[in-house]
Amino acid sequence: MKVKSSGVSAYYRIDVTALAREWYLGKGNRGIVLTPSPDMPNTVRFCSAEGTRKPYLQVEYTGIAGLEDYLTYDVHSAGRAGTGYVSLCSGNLVCAHGDTSMSGAAAPVSVTHYYNACDSDRDDFGAGKGWRTNLHRTLHKEAGRYVYTDGDGTRHTFEGSGGTNKDTSGLGLTLTVTGGEAEIRDKGDNTITFALPAEELTAWNRGTA
């Protein structure tokens, strides 16, 4: 983080999502330490909790309706019908049924049907209310921010300036806008590209998108 002279007596934003997740998982909360850079000789002071500009923690809640590695589930086998996952955080039910898979060094392909109880009133893809496949991934905008919905129904919100945006869930996803396309890249350099413009959805028209 660089402090500019024009930013004196102003708040600075530091992303501590990954650190806060460790606190939540019980890995120890030792606070945050700001250390100066050796090539920055100037002195910078930040206010403490006793100062006039007290530091504060801003928590933004994002959708956890799908399946993510950092969440915990109660898993139940349904035999040939698939596997059910009940989130111990929200109680939401997600069912997964593997349809087919083809191995290959160049482009392996697998298709899985997902039922997400959070979408039980919607049939966006003609697969039945609450159902989609891992190939049904969408990108839209809400309140000016990009929202990527993956194949199991998890919503990933991005924020940023210019053409580069980062996901707010701390998974290391980046969204880059170039021309008429938006590319999402994960930590493993896997990418997915969407054509723009992404539709702006609101709480009133989301159900009919």
HELIX and SHEET records of a PDB file:
HELIX    1   1 SER A    5  GLY A    7  5                                   3    
HELIX    2   2 THR A   17  TYR A   24  1                                   8    
HELIX    3   3 GLY A   79  ALA A   81  5                                   3    
HELIX    4   4 ALA A  117  ASP A  119  5                                   3    
HELIX    5   5 ARG A  206  THR A  208  5                                   3    
SHEET    1   A 5 TYR A  73  SER A  77  0                                        
SHEET    2   A 5 THR A  83  SER A  87 -1                                        
SHEET    3   A 5 LEU A  93  MET A 102 -1                                        
SHEET    4   A 5 VAL A 109  ASN A 116 -1                                        
SHEET    5   A 5 TRP A 131  THR A 133 -1                                        
SHEET    1   B 7 THR A 138  GLU A 142  0                                        
SHEET    2   B 7 ARG A 145  THR A 149 -1                                        
SHEET    3   B 7 ARG A 155  SER A 161 -1                                        
SHEET    4   B 7 THR A 164  ASP A 167 -1                                        
SHEET    5   B 7 THR A 174  THR A 178 -1                                        
SHEET    6   B 7 GLU A 181  ARG A 185 -1                                        
SHEET    7   B 7 THR A 191  ALA A 195 -1                                        
END                                                                             
